[in-house]
Amino acid sequence: MLEARQILQERYQLKQKLGQNAGRQTWLAEDLATEPKEPVIVKLLAFGDRFQWEDLKLFEREADVLKNLSHPCIPKYRDYFSIDDRILWFTLVQEFIPGSSLKELLNQGRKFSEQEVRKFATDVLEILNYLHSLIPPVLHRDIKPSNLILGEDNQIYVVDFGAVQDKATAPGGTFTVVGTYGYTPIEQFGGRAVPASDIYALGASLIHLVTGTAPADLPQRNMRIQFSDRTNLSPQFVRWLEGMTEPDVEQRFKTATQALEALNSRLVSQSSFLVSQPHGSRVQLKKTASQLEIKIPARGLQFSDSFLIFFVTVWYGFLITSGFVLYPFLLLHWIAGLFPLTLLILPAFGEVYIYFNHDYFFIVWKLFGHHYRRQQGNTSAIHNVYINREPISSNNKPLMCVTVEAGTQKYKFGSFSPELADAERKWLVREIKEWLGLQ
């Protein structure tokens, strides 16, 4: 039986047992061959009653992969051997990383800010980029808070390569299901792990950090982890995490580089100049991580409407008092008066309501509280938001409106009923693009 102070291979002296589970033990030890004596991690797999050959296969693979890795944030391989201490033990020795796992910090009640989690995300993505760029790619397959160490140097380290895969499973071949429920994407449970599988596991781990709740304990909708209502994260970072944990592997970030570029682009947009709501604007905007609501209220009658009010009053007053004289043409005159009446009523009493969530968006035009026009589209299809200045008349006067491009369709508002000021259009374009993550 292994015990503290025992020396293995005449070199590694066991100091403290760190973990034990189903024929496995993990010890903190000292390497007596170094001066000063360096701490190391000794992982052991017992050849006993619960032994399975597949476990040995994974154990040996971990040793082989670690032996060929060279990254400052991955523990260095030291040794691999077997010992016979009444039980045959297969032994892997690797560098010890001083620090605490993110799982330990969570258990201690540690709260992580968005800035901290972004830093962790960047560090781990750079490590994954290194692993996935190797030939063949190395897939960790068990990224989770307990396997992410926050070192004493404030650097994140990726540890425990016990589930590592260094080559693709051949079609029709056998595979071992590895990973941890809640952090493992569906395709990995089917034996088809790809680089995007590690991306999902990292995203789920980051969600654990920002909510304090394991992803397996969070509600799901259409297999998507629902977490935005439990955080105070910026909408951009929420959408990025949703991209990391997209259930459909084809819709998820494909590579660590792609995920890192998306994260950095959002960081840039946050630090850039923000257009604030213009002073005096009556536009109402409510923004959360899951939805964006905009209401452009009716402006009411203004002094500039005086001429139209006078004209409409005179026109219809004349029609009413002269109805019998103009009877043959009465209907045509009433219809002709509708155009100036519309120019008066719609801008004065019309309202526009714009709503976005992560699935769809719609724009509704109202008059006296009643809908008279509606447009709807898919949020995922939106690829641009801008101020439209296209000429629309012979005098080349541009139509000034906010335009949302989704696929081949253009959805416009803010030019009429009611009209927005140019400063309001710029502000709304900025707010919509930021919420969509299009900056």
C-alpha positions, 0 to 999 in steps of 0.5 A: 500500500502506498503511503506518505514518505515512500520513495518510488523508483528511488527518486520520487518521495510521496508527500501528500495524497491529493485524490483517490478514485476507482483504482487511481491515486494522485500524490504530491511528491518531491523529485529527489534527483533535483536540487533543490528538491522540486515538487511534482505530481504523481498519478497512479493507475492500479492493475486491480479488480476494477482495472479496465484495459481502456483505462490503461490505454488512456493513461498511456496516451496521456503520458505519450502526449505530455511527453511531446508537448511544450507549452509554458502553461501545460505541466511538463512530463517528467517520467513514466514507469510501473511499480509492484507494491503488492499491486501493480501501479502504472505511474505518470510523473509531471510538473507541479503547478502551484496554485488553485483550480478554478473549481476550488475557488468556486467552492470557496465562494470566489466571485469572478468579474467579467474582466477576469473571465475574459482574461481566463478565456483568452489564456485558455484559447491560446493554449487550445490554439497550440494544442489544436494546431499540432499534427495531429491535433491534440484534443483535451476533451475534458476542459472544466474548472477543476482542470484549469489552475490559476497559478500563483503567477496569476496565469491559467494552466490547463492540466489533466490530459487523462481524456486526451485524444491525439487522432481522429476516430476512424469511421466505424471504429470503436471509441471511449466516451470521455468528458464531464456531463454539463461541459461536454457537447453532444457530438463528443458523447457520440464519439466525434470530438473535434476542436470545437468540442473543446471550445464548447467545454471552455464556454460551459466552464466560463458560464460556471464562473460567471454564474457560480452554478455548474452548467448541468444545474442551469436550465436549458432551452433547445439544448442551449444553456440559459444563463444570461438572467443570472449575470450582469455581463455585457450583452456582447460577452453574453452573445460570445458565450452563447456562440461558444456553447452553441449545441450545433457544432456547425454553428459553433466557433470552429477554432480557438483562433476564431473564438479569440478573434471574436472575443477581441473584436468585442473588446475593441468595440467596448473600449471605442467611443460610445454615442450616447443618447442625445439630450432631449431625445424621447426615444425609450430604450431597454437593453438586457442580455437577452433582448433589446426594446426600442420605442419611438413615441409620438411627437404630438402636434408642433408649431411647424404643423401650423400650415398643414393644420390650416390647410386641412381645416380649410379644405375639409371645411370647404368640402363640408359647407359646399357638399351639394355644389361639388356633389359630382366630385365630392369623393375625389376631393375627400380622397385628395385631402387624405394626403395632407391629412396623413402628413399631419396625423402620422408624424404627430400621433404615430409610434414605432416599436422595435424589438430584438431577441436572439431568435427574431426581431420585428418593427411595428408601426402604431397609430392611436395605439392600433397596429397598421404595419408590421415587419419581422425577420430572423436576428441571426440573418442580420449582417449590418445596421446603418443610416440609409442616405439613398436618394428617393426623389428627382431632387436627389433628397435622401431618405434618412432612416435607420436600416437593418439588413437581414439577408437580402431584406432591408428593414427601415424606420425613423424617417417618418411617422415619427421622424428621428433626429440625425443624432438619434439615428446615430445613437440607435445604430450604435446601440443596435450594433453593439447588442448584436455584436456587429461592431 
